[in-house]
Amino acid sequence: MNPDNILRGFPDLAAVAETCPRGCTHLADAPDCALDEAVERGEVDPARVDSLRRLLGSLRG
Ligand SMILES: [Zn+2]
């Protein structure tokens, strides 16, 4: 598993994440993650972002 594989499981979020800065981890502490902006605009489901971040965070171990 790597971040790209995980994102493929969340196609709606992956489309948003394509606009993230290069090298964005998409985690809660990522400074300019587009997922945060999309949640603020109500464009994505915050629960799905949480699920994605749990999976991505588990990679960092
Ligand atoms: Zn991001």
PDB file of the backbone (N, CA, C, O) and the ligand in Angstrom, with CONECT records:
HET     ZN  A 101       1
ATOM      1  N   MET A   1       0.848  -1.200   0.000  1.00  0.00           N
ATOM      2  CA  MET A   1       0.000   0.000   0.000  1.00  0.00           C
ATOM      3  C   MET A   1       0.884   1.251   0.000  1.00  0.00           C
ATOM      4  O   MET A   1       1.878   1.321   0.722  1.00  0.00           O
ATOM      5  N   ASN A   2       0.510   2.223  -0.811  1.00  0.00           N
ATOM      6  CA  ASN A   2       1.158   3.530  -0.748  1.00  0.00           C
ATOM      7  C   ASN A   2       0.055   4.590  -0.889  1.00  0.00           C
ATOM      8  O   ASN A   2      -1.088   4.249  -1.194  1.00  0.00           O
ATOM      9  N   PRO A   3       0.385   5.860  -0.672  1.00  0.00           N
ATOM     10  CA  PRO A   3      -0.669   6.891  -0.702  1.00  0.00           C
ATOM     11  C   PRO A   3      -1.464   6.899  -1.999  1.00  0.00           C
ATOM     12  O   PRO A   3      -2.670   7.146  -1.978  1.00  0.00           O
ATOM     13  N   ASP A   4      -0.810   6.630  -3.135  1.00  0.00           N
ATOM     14  CA  ASP A   4      -1.540   6.640  -4.401  1.00  0.00           C
ATOM     15  C   ASP A   4      -2.582   5.539  -4.445  1.00  0.00           C
ATOM     16  O   ASP A   4      -3.701   5.751  -4.913  1.00  0.00           O
ATOM     17  N   ASN A   5      -2.209   4.349  -3.951  1.00  0.00           N
ATOM     18  CA  ASN A   5      -3.163   3.240  -3.918  1.00  0.00           C
ATOM     19  C   ASN A   5      -4.365   3.591  -3.054  1.00  0.00           C
ATOM     20  O   ASN A   5      -5.510   3.322  -3.417  1.00  0.00           O
ATOM     21  N   ILE A   6      -4.088   4.194  -1.911  1.00  0.00           N
ATOM     22  CA  ILE A   6      -5.170   4.542  -0.991  1.00  0.00           C
ATOM     23  C   ILE A   6      -6.094   5.576  -1.626  1.00  0.00           C
ATOM     24  O   ILE A   6      -7.317   5.469  -1.529  1.00  0.00           O
ATOM     25  N   LEU A   7      -5.503   6.574  -2.276  1.00  0.00           N
ATOM     26  CA  LEU A   7      -6.319   7.619  -2.902  1.00  0.00           C
ATOM     27  C   LEU A   7      -7.218   7.047  -3.992  1.00  0.00           C
ATOM     28  O   LEU A   7      -8.325   7.540  -4.211  1.00  0.00           O
ATOM     29  N   ARG A   8      -6.744   6.011  -4.672  1.00  0.00           N
ATOM     30  CA  ARG A   8      -7.565   5.414  -5.728  1.00  0.00           C
ATOM     31  C   ARG A   8      -8.863   4.844  -5.168  1.00  0.00           C
ATOM     32  O   ARG A   8      -9.850   4.704  -5.890  1.00  0.00           O
ATOM     33  N   GLY A   9      -8.857   4.518  -3.886  1.00  0.00           N
ATOM     34  CA  GLY A   9     -10.072   4.028  -3.249  1.00  0.00           C
ATOM     35  C   GLY A   9     -11.052   5.136  -2.897  1.00  0.00           C
ATOM     36  O   GLY A   9     -12.181   4.875  -2.483  1.00  0.00           O
ATOM     37  N   PHE A  10     -10.604   6.382  -3.068  1.00  0.00           N
ATOM     38  CA  PHE A  10     -11.443   7.542  -2.761  1.00  0.00           C
ATOM     39  C   PHE A  10     -11.440   8.480  -3.968  1.00  0.00           C
ATOM     40  O   PHE A  10     -10.880   9.575  -3.902  1.00  0.00           O
ATOM     41  N   PRO A  11     -12.068   8.052  -5.079  1.00  0.00           N
ATOM     42  CA  PRO A  11     -11.940   8.843  -6.325  1.00  0.00           C
ATOM     43  C   PRO A  11     -12.425  10.280  -6.183  1.00  0.00           C
ATOM     44  O   PRO A  11     -11.881  11.184  -6.817  1.00  0.00           O
ATOM     45  N   ASP A  12     -13.443  10.496  -5.356  1.00  0.00           N
ATOM     46  CA  ASP A  12     -13.940  11.866  -5.188  1.00  0.00           C
ATOM     47  C   ASP A  12     -12.887  12.738  -4.520  1.00  0.00           C
ATOM     48  O   ASP A  12     -12.706  13.901  -4.879  1.00  0.00           O
ATOM     49  N   LEU A  13     -12.191  12.156  -3.538  1.00  0.00           N
ATOM     50  CA  LEU A  13     -11.157  12.918  -2.833  1.00  0.00           C
ATOM     51  C   LEU A  13      -9.890  13.016  -3.675  1.00  0.00           C
ATOM     52  O   LEU A  13      -9.176  14.016  -3.608  1.00  0.00           O
ATOM     53  N   ALA A  14      -9.609  11.990  -4.461  1.00  0.00           N
ATOM     54  CA  ALA A  14      -8.410  12.003  -5.301  1.00  0.00           C
ATOM     55  C   ALA A  14      -8.470  13.157  -6.293  1.00  0.00           C
ATOM     56  O   ALA A  14      -7.451  13.783  -6.582  1.00  0.00           O
ATOM     57  N   ALA A  15      -9.669  13.442  -6.818  1.00  0.00           N
ATOM     58  CA  ALA A  15      -9.810  14.546  -7.767  1.00  0.00           C
ATOM     59  C   ALA A  15      -9.444  15.864  -7.099  1.00  0.00           C
ATOM     60  O   ALA A  15      -8.807  16.723  -7.709  1.00  0.00           O
ATOM     61  N   VAL A  16      -9.851  16.018  -5.840  1.00  0.00           N
ATOM     62  CA  VAL A  16      -9.515  17.238  -5.091  1.00  0.00           C
ATOM     63  C   VAL A  16      -8.020  17.264  -4.788  1.00  0.00           C
ATOM     64  O   VAL A  16      -7.371  18.304  -4.904  1.00  0.00           O
ATOM     65  N   ALA A  17      -7.484  16.114  -4.402  1.00  0.00           N
ATOM     66  CA  ALA A  17      -6.081  16.036  -3.985  1.00  0.00           C
ATOM     67  C   ALA A  17      -5.123  16.349  -5.138  1.00  0.00           C
ATOM     68  O   ALA A  17      -3.960  16.687  -4.918  1.00  0.00           O
ATOM     69  N   GLU A  18      -5.628  16.231  -6.365  1.00  0.00           N
ATOM     70  CA  GLU A  18      -4.765  16.572  -7.503  1.00  0.00           C
ATOM     71  C   GLU A  18      -4.377  18.039  -7.491  1.00  0.00           C
ATOM     72  O   GLU A  18      -3.389  18.423  -8.116  1.00  0.00           O
ATOM     73  N   THR A  19      -5.138  18.861  -6.792  1.00  0.00           N
ATOM     74  CA  THR A  19      -4.832  20.291  -6.747  1.00  0.00           C
ATOM     75  C   THR A  19      -3.979  20.651  -5.534  1.00  0.00           C
ATOM     76  O   THR A  19      -3.689  21.826  -5.312  1.00  0.00           O
ATOM     77  N   CYS A  20      -3.576  19.657  -4.752  1.00  0.00           N
ATOM     78  CA  CYS A  20      -2.720  19.901  -3.596  1.00  0.00           C
ATOM     79  C   CYS A  20      -1.318  20.303  -4.053  1.00  0.00           C
ATOM     80  O   CYS A  20      -0.917  20.010  -5.180  1.00  0.00           O
ATOM     81  N   PRO A  21      -0.575  20.977  -3.167  1.00  0.00           N
ATOM     82  CA  PRO A  21       0.824  21.252  -3.471  1.00  0.00           C
ATOM     83  C   PRO A  21       1.592  19.953  -3.679  1.00  0.00           C
ATOM     84  O   PRO A  21       1.226  18.915  -3.126  1.00  0.00           O
ATOM     85  N   ARG A  22       2.657  20.011  -4.476  1.00  0.00           N
ATOM     86  CA  ARG A  22       3.482  18.834  -4.714  1.00  0.00           C
ATOM     87  C   ARG A  22       4.011  18.290  -3.384  1.00  0.00           C
ATOM     88  O   ARG A  22       4.496  19.048  -2.543  1.00  0.00           O
ATOM     89  N   GLY A  23       3.914  16.983  -3.206  1.00  0.00           N
ATOM     90  CA  GLY A  23       4.442  16.366  -1.998  1.00  0.00           C
ATOM     91  C   GLY A  23       3.496  16.432  -0.807  1.00  0.00           C
ATOM     92  O   GLY A  23       3.875  16.057   0.303  1.00  0.00           O
ATOM     93  N   CYS A  24       2.264  16.907  -1.023  1.00  0.00           N
ATOM     94  CA  CYS A  24       1.298  16.999   0.076  1.00  0.00           C
ATOM     95  C   CYS A  24       1.022  15.599   0.634  1.00  0.00           C
ATOM     96  O   CYS A  24       0.830  14.645  -0.120  1.00  0.00           O
ATOM     97  N   THR A  25       1.007  15.493   1.975  1.00  0.00           N
ATOM     98  CA  THR A  25       0.713  14.201   2.601  1.00  0.00           C
ATOM     99  C   THR A  25      -0.795  13.989   2.741  1.00  0.00           C
ATOM    100  O   THR A  25      -1.240  12.864   2.965  1.00  0.00           O
ATOM    101  N   HIS A  26      -1.584  15.059   2.610  1.00  0.00           N
ATOM    102  CA  HIS A  26      -3.043  15.046   2.773  1.00  0.00           C
ATOM    103  C   HIS A  26      -3.456  14.732   4.208  1.00  0.00           C
ATOM    104  O   HIS A  26      -4.628  14.464   4.473  1.00  0.00           O
ATOM    105  N   LEU A  27      -2.519  14.762   5.117  1.00  0.00           N
ATOM    106  CA  LEU A  27      -2.860  14.505   6.521  1.00  0.00           C
ATOM    107  C   LEU A  27      -3.340  15.805   7.180  1.00  0.00           C
ATOM    108  O   LEU A  27      -3.227  16.891   6.612  1.00  0.00           O
ATOM    109  N   ALA A  28      -3.877  15.656   8.394  1.00  0.00           N
ATOM    110  CA  ALA A  28      -4.466  16.806   9.077  1.00  0.00           C
ATOM    111  C   ALA A  28      -3.445  17.913   9.324  1.00  0.00           C
ATOM    112  O   ALA A  28      -3.809  19.082   9.449  1.00  0.00           O
ATOM    113  N   ASP A  29      -2.152  17.537   9.394  1.00  0.00           N
ATOM    114  CA  ASP A  29      -1.135  18.558   9.663  1.00  0.00           C
ATOM    115  C   ASP A  29      -0.478  19.079   8.384  1.00  0.00           C
ATOM    116  O   ASP A  29       0.493  19.832   8.450  1.00  0.00           O
ATOM    117  N   ALA A  30      -1.003  18.681   7.216  1.00  0.00           N
ATOM    118  CA  ALA A  30      -0.462  19.200   5.955  1.00  0.00           C
ATOM    119  C   ALA A  30      -0.902  20.656   5.799  1.00  0.00           C
ATOM    120  O   ALA A  30      -2.094  20.955   5.879  1.00  0.00           O
ATOM    121  N   PRO A  31       0.050  21.560   5.577  1.00  0.00           N
ATOM    122  CA  PRO A  31      -0.273  22.987   5.653  1.00  0.00           C
ATOM    123  C   PRO A  31      -1.269  23.488   4.608  1.00  0.00           C
ATOM    124  O   PRO A  31      -2.154  24.272   4.948  1.00  0.00           O
ATOM    125  N   ASP A  32      -1.155  23.067   3.363  1.00  0.00           N
ATOM    126  CA  ASP A  32      -2.006  23.637   2.320  1.00  0.00           C
ATOM    127  C   ASP A  32      -2.824  22.569   1.618  1.00  0.00           C
ATOM    128  O   ASP A  32      -3.074  22.672   0.417  1.00  0.00           O
ATOM    129  N   CYS A  33      -3.243  21.549   2.347  1.00  0.00           N
ATOM    130  CA  CYS A  33      -3.961  20.448   1.716  1.00  0.00           C
ATOM    131  C   CYS A  33      -5.314  20.927   1.157  1.00  0.00           C
ATOM    132  O   CYS A  33      -6.106  21.548   1.865  1.00  0.00           O
ATOM    133  N   ALA A  34      -5.552  20.628  -0.107  1.00  0.00           N
ATOM    134  CA  ALA A  34      -6.799  21.042  -0.760  1.00  0.00           C
ATOM    135  C   ALA A  34      -8.009  20.349  -0.152  1.00  0.00           C
ATOM    136  O   ALA A  34      -9.135  20.828  -0.292  1.00  0.00           O
ATOM    137  N   LEU A  35      -7.787  19.219   0.526  1.00  0.00           N
ATOM    138  CA  LEU A  35      -8.911  18.520   1.144  1.00  0.00           C
ATOM    139  C   LEU A  35      -9.539  19.380   2.238  1.00  0.00           C
ATOM    140  O   LEU A  35     -10.759  19.404   2.400  1.00  0.00           O
ATOM    141  N   ASP A  36      -8.685  20.089   2.991  1.00  0.00           N
ATOM    142  CA  ASP A  36      -9.219  20.974   4.044  1.00  0.00           C
ATOM    143  C   ASP A  36     -10.100  22.054   3.437  1.00  0.00           C
ATOM    144  O   ASP A  36     -11.179  22.354   3.948  1.00  0.00           O
ATOM    145  N   GLU A  37      -9.625  22.635   2.337  1.00  0.00           N
ATOM    146  CA  GLU A  37     -10.390  23.697   1.685  1.00  0.00           C
ATOM    147  C   GLU A  37     -11.712  23.154   1.145  1.00  0.00           C
ATOM    148  O   GLU A  37     -12.746  23.815   1.241  1.00  0.00           O
ATOM    149  N   ALA A  38     -11.675  21.948   0.578  1.00  0.00           N
ATOM    150  CA  ALA A  38     -12.890  21.354   0.014  1.00  0.00           C
ATOM    151  C   ALA A  38     -13.906  21.052   1.117  1.00  0.00           C
ATOM    152  O   ALA A  38     -15.109  21.218   0.916  1.00  0.00           O
ATOM    153  N   VAL A  39     -13.423  20.609   2.283  1.00  0.00           N
ATOM    154  CA  VAL A  39     -14.331  20.365   3.409  1.00  0.00           C
ATOM    155  C   VAL A  39     -14.965  21.685   3.845  1.00  0.00           C
ATOM    156  O   VAL A  39     -16.167  21.745   4.107  1.00  0.00           O
ATOM    157  N   GLU A  40     -14.152  22.741   3.922  1.00  0.00           N
ATOM    158  CA  GLU A  40     -14.672  24.041   4.344  1.00  0.00           C
ATOM    159  C   GLU A  40     -15.738  24.547   3.382  1.00  0.00           C
ATOM    160  O   GLU A  40     -16.698  25.198   3.796  1.00  0.00           O
ATOM    161  N   ARG A  41     -15.567  24.247   2.099  1.00  0.00           N
ATOM    162  CA  ARG A  41     -16.538  24.690   1.097  1.00  0.00           C
ATOM    163  C   ARG A  41     -17.717  23.734   0.995  1.00  0.00           C
ATOM    164  O   ARG A  41     -18.650  23.976   0.229  1.00  0.00           O
ATOM    165  N   GLY A  42     -17.682  22.653   1.760  1.00  0.00           N
ATOM    166  CA  GLY A  42     -18.788  21.698   1.722  1.00  0.00           C
ATOM    167  C   GLY A  42     -18.791  20.834   0.473  1.00  0.00           C
ATOM    168  O   GLY A  42     -19.825  20.270   0.114  1.00  0.00           O
ATOM    169  N   GLU A  43     -17.652  20.725  -0.191  1.00  0.00           N
ATOM    170  CA  GLU A  43     -17.595  19.978  -1.446  1.00  0.00           C
ATOM    171  C   GLU A  43     -17.342  18.494  -1.246  1.00  0.00           C
ATOM    172  O   GLU A  43     -17.659  17.691  -2.124  1.00  0.00           O
ATOM    173  N   VAL A  44     -16.786  18.122  -0.126  1.00  0.00           N
ATOM    174  CA  VAL A  44     -16.531  16.710   0.160  1.00  0.00           C
ATOM    175  C   VAL A  44     -17.050  16.386   1.552  1.00  0.00           C
ATOM    176  O   VAL A  44     -17.231  17.272   2.387  1.00  0.00           O
ATOM    177  N   ASP A  45     -17.284  15.100   1.787  1.00  0.00           N
ATOM    178  CA  ASP A  45     -17.798  14.632   3.070  1.00  0.00           C
ATOM    179  C   ASP A  45     -16.652  14.555   4.083  1.00  0.00           C
ATOM    180  O   ASP A  45     -15.702  13.801   3.874  1.00  0.00           O
ATOM    181  N   PRO A  46     -16.726  15.323   5.178  1.00  0.00           N
ATOM    182  CA  PRO A  46     -15.639  15.299   6.161  1.00  0.00           C
ATOM    183  C   PRO A  46     -15.359  13.902   6.695  1.00  0.00           C
ATOM    184  O   PRO A  46     -14.215  13.591   7.025  1.00  0.00           O
ATOM    185  N   ALA A  47     -16.384  13.051   6.786  1.00  0.00           N
ATOM    186  CA  ALA A  47     -16.184  11.694   7.300  1.00  0.00           C
ATOM    187  C   ALA A  47     -15.298  10.888   6.351  1.00  0.00           C
ATOM    188  O   ALA A  47     -14.509  10.048   6.785  1.00  0.00           O
ATOM    189  N   ARG A  48     -15.436  11.155   5.049  1.00  0.00           N
ATOM    190  CA  ARG A  48     -14.584  10.436   4.085  1.00  0.00           C
ATOM    191  C   ARG A  48     -13.143  10.929   4.172  1.00  0.00           C
ATOM    192  O   ARG A  48     -12.203  10.145   4.043  1.00  0.00           O
ATOM    193  N   VAL A  49     -12.977  12.218   4.388  1.00  0.00           N
ATOM    194  CA  VAL A  49     -11.619  12.746   4.556  1.00  0.00           C
ATOM    195  C   VAL A  49     -10.988  12.132   5.803  1.00  0.00           C
ATOM    196  O   VAL A  49      -9.808  11.782   5.798  1.00  0.00           O
ATOM    197  N   ASP A  50     -11.776  12.001   6.873  1.00  0.00           N
ATOM    198  CA  ASP A  50     -11.264  11.364   8.089  1.00  0.00           C
ATOM    199  C   ASP A  50     -10.819   9.933   7.807  1.00  0.00           C
ATOM    200  O   ASP A  50      -9.751   9.510   8.249  1.00  0.00           O
ATOM    201  N   SER A  51     -11.645   9.186   7.066  1.00  0.00           N
ATOM    202  CA  SER A  51     -11.305   7.801   6.739  1.00  0.00           C
ATOM    203  C   SER A  51     -10.019   7.745   5.930  1.00  0.00           C
ATOM    204  O   SER A  51      -9.138   6.931   6.208  1.00  0.00           O
ATOM    205  N   LEU A  52      -9.915   8.611   4.930  1.00  0.00           N
ATOM    206  CA  LEU A  52      -8.713   8.660   4.097  1.00  0.00           C
ATOM    207  C   LEU A  52      -7.496   8.968   4.953  1.00  0.00           C
ATOM    208  O   LEU A  52      -6.446   8.342   4.807  1.00  0.00           O
ATOM    209  N   ARG A  53      -7.644   9.937   5.847  1.00  0.00           N
ATOM    210  CA  ARG A  53      -6.495  10.345   6.661  1.00  0.00           C
ATOM    211  C   ARG A  53      -6.084   9.264   7.643  1.00  0.00           C
ATOM    212  O   ARG A  53      -4.904   9.122   7.961  1.00  0.00           O
ATOM    213  N   ARG A  54      -7.062   8.497   8.125  1.00  0.00           N
ATOM    214  CA  ARG A  54      -6.694   7.382   9.013  1.00  0.00           C
ATOM    215  C   ARG A  54      -5.825   6.367   8.271  1.00  0.00           C
ATOM    216  O   ARG A  54      -4.830   5.867   8.795  1.00  0.00           O
ATOM    217  N   LEU A  55      -6.237   6.079   7.028  1.00  0.00           N
ATOM    218  CA  LEU A  55      -5.470   5.122   6.231  1.00  0.00           C
ATOM    219  C   LEU A  55      -4.074   5.670   5.900  1.00  0.00           C
ATOM    220  O   LEU A  55      -3.072   4.966   6.026  1.00  0.00           O
ATOM    221  N   LEU A  56      -4.029   6.934   5.475  1.00  0.00           N
ATOM    222  CA  LEU A  56      -2.732   7.535   5.139  1.00  0.00           C
ATOM    223  C   LEU A  56      -1.846   7.615   6.381  1.00  0.00           C
ATOM    224  O   LEU A  56      -0.640   7.376   6.310  1.00  0.00           O
ATOM    225  N   GLY A  57      -2.453   7.952   7.518  1.00  0.00           N
ATOM    226  CA  GLY A  57      -1.688   8.052   8.752  1.00  0.00           C
ATOM    227  C   GLY A  57      -1.113   6.712   9.177  1.00  0.00           C
ATOM    228  O   GLY A  57      -0.034   6.647   9.767  1.00  0.00           O
ATOM    229  N   SER A  58      -1.845   5.635   8.872  1.00  0.00           N
ATOM    230  CA  SER A  58      -1.371   4.311   9.271  1.00  0.00           C
ATOM    231  C   SER A  58      -0.127   3.918   8.473  1.00  0.00           C
ATOM    232  O   SER A  58       0.651   3.073   8.915  1.00  0.00           O
ATOM    233  N   LEU A  59       0.064   4.527   7.299  1.00  0.00           N
ATOM    234  CA  LEU A  59       1.266   4.260   6.509  1.00  0.00           C
ATOM    235  C   LEU A  59       2.498   4.826   7.192  1.00  0.00           C
ATOM    236  O   LEU A  59       3.589   4.263   7.105  1.00  0.00           O
ATOM    237  N   ARG A  60       2.307   5.944   7.870  1.00  0.00           N
ATOM    238  CA  ARG A  60       3.448   6.596   8.519  1.00  0.00           C
ATOM    239  C   ARG A  60       3.919   5.806   9.735  1.00  0.00           C
ATOM    240  O   ARG A  60       5.058   5.920  10.188  1.00  0.00           O
ATOM    241  N   GLY A  61       2.972   4.987  10.247  1.00  0.00           N
ATOM    242  CA  GLY A  61       3.281   4.127  11.365  1.00  0.00           C
ATOM    243  C   GLY A  61       3.983   4.799  12.491  1.00  0.00           C
ATOM    244  O   GLY A  61       4.294   4.157  13.495  1.00  0.00           O
TER     245      GLY A  61
HETATM  246 ZN    ZN A 101      -3.391  17.245   0.226  1.00  0.00          ZN2+
END
